[in-house]
């Protein structure tokens, strides 16, 4: 845990140092409810402030609500991390702070949880609160109801109440998988997504480039890589981003293949594979023997393969 805290602190310092000049300001911590976006009725602000004070008196947990109009172009994860660090929520020796951020103009929200409460207010439970209590009300324009329901669920959970119910499985077998059921609040935080993206796109991107450049076997790779471009990017850019990448791949790959096939070096490689059995393209030696294969480093007997791995991070975000 200590090593993870040190790593998180270093990552935050790097992000803060590289933050653009246009990054959203961190408001002054004027109370347990900082409604800079002015989306809450005065009576709701007072009610929430009283509830959060009573909870802090009872448990020492410090829960704070912040609303800001917009934080664009900064991500909700980066902004919440900056605010949490600047406000230093929770007790020093217990790390028992919780920050709820709502950004109405960007239609984004996040529950940022201190280390000391992560075992109680887990990422999964935070995601359920966002999806079940806050998002439906925000979609209908009921900010008062959505914020109150979210705070009620957080406080209730921290005080030993029942955990929010998990979403029920769809009864229709035909809708067992739905894009609407995938919530981007389950994605890892941005630093982890950048690392995963470099790994994932490095591997399938390399195979894609080789497929485009290789005569013959390229069309096999085109079909082979479609499932990978359809699913792997979801972990990094979410469902909508993955759909954009998949569409780009499905259209762009054959288009690039057709354009390159008209070039002189491609025709030469095609002839060399047919007459000599080998061809060198971009530092790779392609071989053909009763079919098509390829290898690197000038070795006709070697192969090329990539490994796999997994990782995860904390935090729960949502949109409506």
C-alpha positions as a Markdown table, in Angstrom:
| # | Residue | x | y | z |
|---|---|---|---|---|
| 1 | Unk | 0.0 | 0.0 | 0.0 |
| 2 | Unk | 2.8 | 2.4 | 0.8 |
| 3 | Unk | 4.5 | 1.7 | -2.5 |
| 4 | Unk | 1.2 | 2.4 | -4.3 |
| 5 | Unk | 0.8 | 5.7 | -2.5 |
| 6 | Unk | 4.2 | 6.8 | -3.5 |
| 7 | Unk | 3.6 | 5.8 | -7.1 |
| 8 | Unk | 0.2 | 7.6 | -7.1 |
| 9 | Unk | 1.8 | 10.7 | -5.6 |
| 10 | Unk | 4.6 | 10.7 | -8.2 |
| 11 | Unk | 2.0 | 10.3 | -11.0 |
| 12 | Unk | 0.0 | 13.2 | -9.6 |
| 13 | Unk | 3.1 | 15.4 | -9.5 |
| 14 | Unk | 3.9 | 14.6 | -13.1 |
| 15 | Unk | 0.3 | 15.3 | -14.2 |
| 16 | Unk | 0.2 | 18.6 | -12.2 |
| 17 | Unk | 3.5 | 19.7 | -13.6 |
| 18 | Unk | 2.4 | 19.1 | -17.2 |
| 19 | Unk | -1.1 | 20.5 | -16.7 |
| 20 | Unk | -2.0 | 23.0 | -19.4 |
| 21 | Unk | -2.4 | 26.7 | -18.6 |
| 22 | Unk | -6.1 | 26.4 | -19.3 |
| 23 | Unk | -6.8 | 23.7 | -16.7 |
| 24 | Unk | -9.8 | 24.3 | -14.6 |
| 25 | Unk | -9.2 | 26.1 | -11.3 |
| 26 | Unk | -9.6 | 24.4 | -7.9 |
| 27 | Unk | -12.2 | 26.3 | -5.9 |
| 28 | Unk | -11.7 | 27.4 | -2.4 |
| 29 | Unk | -12.9 | 24.8 | 0.1 |
| 30 | Unk | -15.7 | 26.9 | 1.7 |
| 31 | Unk | -17.7 | 24.1 | 3.2 |
| 32 | Unk | -18.8 | 20.5 | 2.8 |
| 33 | Unk | -21.0 | 21.6 | -0.2 |
| 34 | Unk | -19.2 | 23.8 | -2.8 |
| 35 | Unk | -21.9 | 24.4 | -5.4 |
| 36 | Unk | -19.9 | 26.6 | -7.9 |
| 37 | Unk | -22.1 | 25.4 | -10.8 |
| 38 | Unk | -25.2 | 26.6 | -8.8 |
| 39 | Unk | -27.3 | 23.6 | -9.8 |
| 40 | Unk | -28.7 | 22.9 | -6.3 |
| 41 | Unk | -31.6 | 24.6 | -4.5 |
| 42 | Unk | -30.5 | 26.6 | -1.3 |
| 43 | Unk | -32.6 | 24.2 | 0.9 |
| 44 | Unk | -30.8 | 21.2 | -0.7 |
| 45 | Unk | -27.4 | 22.7 | 0.0 |
| 46 | Unk | -28.2 | 23.3 | 3.6 |
| 47 | Unk | -29.7 | 19.8 | 4.0 |
| 48 | Unk | -26.6 | 18.1 | 2.5 |
| 49 | Unk | -24.2 | 20.2 | 4.5 |
| 50 | Unk | -26.0 | 19.3 | 7.7 |
| 51 | Unk | -26.0 | 15.6 | 6.8 |
| 52 | Unk | -22.3 | 15.6 | 5.9 |
| 53 | Unk | -21.4 | 17.4 | 9.1 |
| 54 | Unk | -23.4 | 14.9 | 11.2 |
| 55 | Unk | -21.7 | 12.1 | 9.4 |
| 56 | Unk | -18.2 | 13.6 | 10.0 |
| 57 | Unk | -19.0 | 14.1 | 13.7 |
| 58 | Unk | -20.1 | 10.5 | 14.0 |
| 59 | Unk | -17.4 | 8.8 | 12.0 |
| 60 | Unk | -14.6 | 11.4 | 11.3 |
| 61 | Unk | -15.0 | 10.6 | 7.6 |
| 62 | Unk | -14.9 | 13.8 | 5.5 |
| 63 | Unk | -17.3 | 13.7 | 2.6 |
| 64 | Unk | -17.4 | 16.8 | 0.4 |
| 65 | Unk | -19.5 | 17.7 | -2.7 |
| 66 | Unk | -18.2 | 19.9 | -5.5 |
| 67 | Unk | -20.0 | 21.1 | -8.5 |
| 68 | Unk | -18.3 | 23.1 | -11.3 |
| 69 | Unk | -19.8 | 24.2 | -14.6 |
| 70 | Unk | -17.0 | 22.7 | -16.8 |
| 71 | Unk | -13.5 | 21.4 | -16.6 |
| 72 | Unk | -12.9 | 20.9 | -20.4 |
| 73 | Unk | -10.5 | 19.8 | -21.8 |
| 74 | Unk | -9.3 | 18.1 | -18.6 |
| 75 | Unk | -10.6 | 14.7 | -17.7 |
| 76 | Unk | -12.8 | 14.2 | -14.7 |
| 77 | Unk | -10.3 | 11.8 | -13.2 |
| 78 | Unk | -7.4 | 14.3 | -13.4 |
| 79 | Unk | -9.5 | 17.1 | -12.1 |
| 80 | Unk | -10.9 | 15.1 | -9.1 |
| 81 | Unk | -7.4 | 14.0 | -8.2 |
| 82 | Unk | -6.1 | 17.6 | -8.2 |
| 83 | Unk | -9.0 | 18.8 | -6.1 |
| 84 | Unk | -8.7 | 16.0 | -3.6 |
| 85 | Unk | -4.9 | 16.6 | -3.2 |
| 86 | Unk | -5.4 | 20.4 | -2.9 |
| 87 | Unk | -8.1 | 20.1 | -0.3 |
| 88 | Unk | -6.4 | 17.3 | 1.6 |
| 89 | Unk | -9.7 | 15.6 | 2.4 |
| 90 | Unk | -9.8 | 13.2 | 5.4 |
| 91 | Unk | -7.6 | 12.8 | 8.4 |
| 92 | Unk | -3.9 | 12.5 | 7.8 |
| 93 | Unk | -3.5 | 9.2 | 9.7 |
| 94 | Unk | -6.7 | 7.6 | 8.3 |
| 95 | Unk | -7.1 | 8.9 | 4.7 |
| 96 | Unk | -10.8 | 8.8 | 5.2 |
| 97 | Unk | -12.0 | 11.5 | 2.7 |
| 98 | Unk | -14.5 | 11.2 | -0.1 |
| 99 | Unk | -15.0 | 13.8 | -2.9 |
| 100 | Unk | -18.1 | 13.8 | -5.1 |
| 101 | Unk | -17.6 | 16.0 | -8.3 |
| 102 | Unk | -20.4 | 16.9 | -10.6 |
| 103 | Unk | -19.7 | 18.8 | -13.9 |
| 104 | Unk | -23.1 | 19.6 | -15.5 |
| 105 | Unk | -21.9 | 21.2 | -18.7 |
| 106 | Unk | -19.6 | 18.3 | -19.4 |
| 107 | Unk | -22.2 | 15.8 | -18.2 |
| 108 | Unk | -19.6 | 14.0 | -16.1 |
| 109 | Unk | -19.3 | 13.0 | -12.4 |
| 110 | Unk | -16.9 | 11.1 | -10.2 |
| 111 | Unk | -16.7 | 9.7 | -6.7 |
| 112 | Unk | -13.0 | 10.0 | -5.5 |
| 113 | Unk | -12.3 | 7.9 | -2.5 |
| 114 | Unk | -9.4 | 8.2 | 0.0 |
| 115 | Unk | -7.2 | 5.2 | 0.6 |
| 116 | Unk | -8.6 | 4.5 | 4.0 |
| 117 | Unk | -12.1 | 4.0 | 2.8 |
| 118 | Unk | -11.4 | 2.0 | -0.4 |
| 119 | Unk | -12.3 | -1.2 | 1.3 |
| 120 | Unk | -15.7 | 0.1 | 2.3 |
| 121 | Unk | -16.6 | 2.3 | -0.6 |
| 122 | Unk | -15.1 | 0.2 | -3.4 |
| 123 | Unk | -14.8 | 1.1 | -7.0 |
| 124 | Unk | -17.7 | -1.3 | -7.9 |
| 125 | Unk | -20.0 | 0.2 | -5.2 |
| 126 | Unk | -19.1 | 3.7 | -6.3 |
| 127 | Unk | -20.0 | 2.8 | -9.8 |
| 128 | Unk | -23.3 | 1.4 | -8.7 |
| 129 | Unk | -24.2 | 4.6 | -6.8 |
| 130 | Unk | -23.4 | 6.6 | -9.9 |
| 131 | Unk | -25.3 | 4.4 | -12.3 |
| 132 | Unk | -28.3 | 3.6 | -10.1 |
| 133 | Unk | -28.8 | 6.7 | -7.9 |
| 134 | Unk | -27.3 | 9.7 | -9.7 |
| 135 | Unk | -27.3 | 9.1 | -13.5 |
| 136 | Unk | -31.1 | 8.4 | -14.0 |
| 137 | Unk | -32.0 | 11.6 | -12.1 |
| 138 | Unk | -29.4 | 13.7 | -13.9 |
| 139 | Unk | -30.7 | 12.5 | -17.2 |
| 140 | Unk | -34.1 | 13.9 | -16.3 |
| 141 | Unk | -32.6 | 17.2 | -15.2 |
| 142 | Unk | -33.1 | 16.5 | -11.5 |
| 143 | Unk | -29.8 | 17.6 | -10.0 |
| 144 | Unk | -31.2 | 18.1 | -6.5 |
| 145 | Unk | -32.6 | 14.5 | -6.4 |
| 146 | Unk | -29.5 | 12.9 | -8.1 |
| 147 | Unk | -27.0 | 14.6 | -5.7 |
| 148 | Unk | -29.1 | 13.9 | -2.6 |
| 149 | Unk | -29.6 | 10.2 | -3.6 |
| 150 | Unk | -25.9 | 9.8 | -4.3 |
| 151 | Unk | -24.9 | 11.4 | -1.0 |
| 152 | Unk | -27.5 | 9.4 | 0.9 |
| 153 | Unk | -26.1 | 6.1 | -0.6 |
| 154 | Unk | -22.5 | 7.1 | 0.2 |
| 155 | Unk | -23.2 | 8.1 | 3.8 |
| 156 | Unk | -25.4 | 5.1 | 4.4 |
| 157 | Unk | -22.7 | 2.7 | 3.1 |
| 158 | Unk | -20.0 | 4.3 | 5.2 |
| 159 | Unk | -22.1 | 4.1 | 8.3 |
| 160 | Unk | -22.6 | 0.4 | 7.8 |
| 161 | Unk | -25.8 | 0.3 | 5.8 |
| 162 | Unk | -26.6 | -2.2 | 3.0 |
| 163 | Unk | -24.6 | -2.0 | -0.2 |
| 164 | Unk | -26.4 | -0.8 | -3.3 |
| 165 | Unk | -28.0 | -3.6 | -5.2 |
| 166 | Unk | -26.2 | -4.9 | -8.3 |
| 167 | Unk | -27.9 | -4.4 | -11.6 |
| 168 | Unk | -30.2 | -7.3 | -12.4 |
| 169 | Unk | -29.2 | -9.5 | -15.4 |
| 170 | Unk | -31.2 | -9.0 | -18.5 |
| 171 | Unk | -34.1 | -11.5 | -18.8 |
| 172 | Unk | -34.0 | -11.5 | -22.6 |
| 173 | Unk | -31.3 | -13.9 | -23.9 |
| 174 | Unk | -31.1 | -11.9 | -27.0 |
| 175 | Unk | -29.9 | -8.8 | -25.0 |
| 176 | Unk | -27.4 | -10.6 | -22.9 |
| 177 | Unk | -24.8 | -8.1 | -24.0 |
| 178 | Unk | -25.6 | -4.5 | -24.5 |
| 179 | Unk | -23.5 | -1.4 | -25.0 |
| 180 | Unk | -25.9 | 0.4 | -22.7 |
| 181 | Unk | -24.9 | -2.0 | -19.9 |
| 182 | Unk | -21.3 | -1.0 | -20.1 |
| 183 | Unk | -20.4 | 2.0 | -18.0 |
| 184 | Unk | -17.2 | 3.8 | -18.6 |
| 185 | Unk | -16.9 | 4.4 | -14.8 |
| 186 | Unk | -15.4 | 0.9 | -14.7 |
| 187 | Unk | -12.5 | 1.9 | -16.9 |
| 188 | Unk | -9.0 | 2.3 | -15.2 |
| 189 | Unk | -7.8 | 5.8 | -14.4 |
| 190 | Unk | -6.0 | 7.7 | -17.2 |
| 191 | Unk | -2.4 | 7.0 | -16.3 |
| 192 | Unk | -3.2 | 3.2 | -16.3 |
| 193 | Unk | -5.2 | 3.6 | -19.6 |
| 194 | Unk | -2.2 | 5.3 | -21.3 |
| 195 | Unk | 0.1 | 2.4 | -20.3 |
| 196 | Unk | -2.4 | -0.2 | -21.4 |
| 197 | Unk | -3.0 | 1.7 | -24.6 |
| 198 | Unk | 0.7 | 1.7 | -25.5 |
| 199 | Unk | 0.8 | -2.0 | -24.9 |
| 200 | Unk | -2.4 | -3.0 | -26.7 |
| 201 | Unk | -2.1 | -0.6 | -29.7 |
| 202 | Unk | 1.6 | -1.4 | -30.0 |
| 203 | Unk | 0.8 | -5.1 | -30.6 |
| 204 | Unk | -2.3 | -4.9 | -32.8 |
| 205 | Unk | -0.9 | -1.9 | -34.5 |
| 206 | Unk | 2.2 | -3.7 | -35.5 |
| 207 | Unk | 0.3 | -6.6 | -36.9 |
| 208 | Unk | -2.0 | -4.2 | -38.8 |
| 209 | Unk | 1.0 | -2.5 | -40.4 |
| 210 | Unk | 2.6 | -5.8 | -41.4 |
| 211 | Unk | -0.7 | -7.0 | -42.8 |
| 212 | Unk | -1.1 | -3.9 | -44.9 |
| 213 | Unk | 2.5 | -4.2 | -46.2 |
| 214 | Unk | 2.5 | -7.9 | -46.8 |
| 215 | Unk | 1.3 | -9.3 | -50.2 |
| 216 | Unk | -1.0 | -12.3 | -49.9 |
| 217 | Unk | -1.2 | -12.9 | -46.2 |
| 218 | Unk | -2.4 | -9.4 | -45.6 |
| 219 | Unk | -6.1 | -10.1 | -46.2 |
| 220 | Unk | -6.0 | -13.0 | -43.7 |
| 221 | Unk | -4.6 | -10.7 | -41.1 |
| 222 | Unk | -7.3 | -8.2 | -41.9 |
| 223 | Unk | -10.1 | -10.6 | -41.0 |
| 224 | Unk | -8.0 | -12.0 | -38.1 |
| 225 | Unk | -7.5 | -8.6 | -36.4 |
| 226 | Unk | -11.2 | -7.4 | -36.5 |
| 227 | Unk | -12.1 | -9.0 | -33.2 |
| 228 | Unk | -9.0 | -7.5 | -31.5 |
| 229 | Unk | -9.8 | -4.0 | -32.8 |
| 230 | Unk | -13.4 | -4.5 | -31.7 |
| 231 | Unk | -12.8 | -5.5 | -28.1 |
| 232 | Unk | -9.3 | -4.6 | -26.8 |
| 233 | Unk | -9.7 | -0.8 | -27.3 |
| 234 | Unk | -12.7 | -0.7 | -25.0 |
| 235 | Unk | -10.4 | -1.0 | -21.9 |
| 236 | Unk | -8.7 | 2.2 | -23.0 |
| 237 | Unk | -11.1 | 4.4 | -24.8 |
| 238 | Unk | -14.6 | 3.0 | -23.9 |
| 239 | Unk | -17.3 | 1.7 | -26.1 |
| 240 | Unk | -17.8 | 4.7 | -28.3 |
| 241 | Unk | -14.1 | 5.2 | -28.9 |
| 242 | Unk | -13.7 | 1.5 | -29.7 |
| 243 | Unk | -16.5 | 1.8 | -32.3 |
| 244 | Unk | -14.7 | 4.7 | -33.9 |
| 245 | Unk | -11.4 | 2.8 | -34.0 |
| 246 | Unk | -13.1 | -0.4 | -35.4 |
| 247 | Unk | -14.8 | 1.6 | -38.1 |
| 248 | Unk | -11.5 | 3.3 | -39.0 |
| 249 | Unk | -9.8 | -0.1 | -39.2 |
| 250 | Unk | -12.5 | -1.8 | -41.2 |
| 251 | Unk | -12.5 | 1.0 | -43.8 |
| 252 | Unk | -8.9 | 2.2 | -43.6 |
| 253 | Unk | -7.1 | -1.2 | -43.8 |
| 254 | Unk | -8.4 | -2.3 | -47.3 |
| 255 | Unk | -8.1 | 1.3 | -48.6 |
| 256 | Unk | -4.5 | 1.5 | -47.5 |
| 257 | Unk | -3.9 | -2.0 | -48.9 |
| 258 | Unk | -5.3 | -1.1 | -52.3 |
| 259 | Unk | -3.2 | 2.1 | -52.5 |
| 260 | Unk | 0.0 | 0.4 | -51.4 |
| 261 | Unk | -0.6 | -2.5 | -53.9 |
| 262 | Unk | -0.1 | 0.0 | -56.7 |
| 263 | Unk | 3.4 | 1.1 | -55.5 |
| 264 | Unk | 6.6 | -0.2 | -57.1 |
| 265 | Unk | 8.1 | -1.7 | -54.0 |
| 266 | Unk | 4.9 | -3.6 | -53.3 |
| 267 | Unk | 4.9 | -5.1 | -56.8 |
| 268 | Unk | 8.6 | -6.0 | -56.4 |
| 269 | Unk | 8.0 | -7.7 | -53.0 |
| 270 | Unk | 5.1 | -9.6 | -54.6 |
| 271 | Unk | 7.3 | -10.8 | -57.5 |
| 272 | Unk | 10.2 | -11.7 | -55.1 |
| 273 | Unk | 7.9 | -13.8 | -53.0 |
| 274 | Unk | 6.7 | -15.6 | -56.0 |
| 275 | Unk | 10.0 | -16.1 | -57.7 |
| 276 | Unk | 12.6 | -16.2 | -54.9 |
| 277 | Unk | 10.4 | -17.2 | -51.9 |
| 278 | Unk | 11.6 | -14.2 | -49.9 |
| 279 | Unk | 11.2 | -10.4 | -49.9 |
| 280 | Unk | 12.4 | -7.7 | -47.6 |
| 281 | Unk | 10.0 | -5.0 | -46.6 |
| 282 | Unk | 10.6 | -2.4 | -43.9 |
| 283 | Unk | 13.4 | -4.4 | -42.3 |
| 284 | Unk | 11.3 | -7.6 | -42.2 |
| 285 | Unk | 12.1 | -10.6 | -44.3 |
| 286 | Unk | 8.9 | -12.2 | -45.7 |
| 287 | Unk | 9.0 | -15.8 | -46.7 |
| 288 | Unk | 6.7 | -18.0 | -48.8 |
| 289 | Unk | 6.7 | -21.8 | -48.7 |
| 290 | Unk | 3.5 | -23.5 | -49.7 |
| 291 | Unk | 1.7 | -20.5 | -48.3 |
| 292 | Unk | 2.7 | -17.2 | -46.7 |
| 293 | Unk | 4.6 | -16.6 | -43.5 |
| 294 | Unk | 6.9 | -13.8 | -42.2 |
| 295 | Unk | 9.8 | -13.4 | -39.9 |
| 296 | Unk | 12.1 | -10.6 | -38.6 |
| 297 | Unk | 15.9 | -10.1 | -38.5 |
| 298 | Unk | 16.5 | -11.9 | -41.8 |
| 299 | Unk | 15.7 | -15.4 | -40.4 |
| 300 | Unk | 13.4 | -17.4 | -42.5 |
| 301 | Unk | 12.7 | -19.9 | -39.7 |
| 302 | Unk | 11.9 | -17.5 | -36.9 |
| 303 | Unk | 8.5 | -16.1 | -35.9 |
| 304 | Unk | 6.9 | -13.0 | -34.5 |
| 305 | Unk | 4.6 | -13.1 | -31.5 |
| 306 | Unk | 3.3 | -10.8 | -28.8 |
| 307 | Unk | 2.6 | -11.4 | -25.1 |
| 308 | Unk | -0.4 | -10.4 | -23.0 |
| 309 | Unk | -1.0 | -8.9 | -19.6 |
| 310 | Unk | -3.5 | -7.2 | -17.4 |
| 311 | Unk | -3.6 | -4.5 | -14.8 |
| 312 | Unk | -6.2 | -2.3 | -13.0 |
| 313 | Unk | -6.7 | 0.9 | -11.1 |
| 314 | Unk | -9.0 | 2.7 | -8.8 |
| 315 | Unk | -11.7 | 5.3 | -9.3 |
| 316 | Unk | -15.3 | 5.5 | -10.5 |
| 317 | Unk | -16.6 | 8.0 | -13.0 |
| 318 | Unk | -19.8 | 8.3 | -15.0 |
| 319 | Unk | -21.7 | 10.4 | -17.6 |
| 320 | Unk | -25.3 | 11.0 | -18.5 |
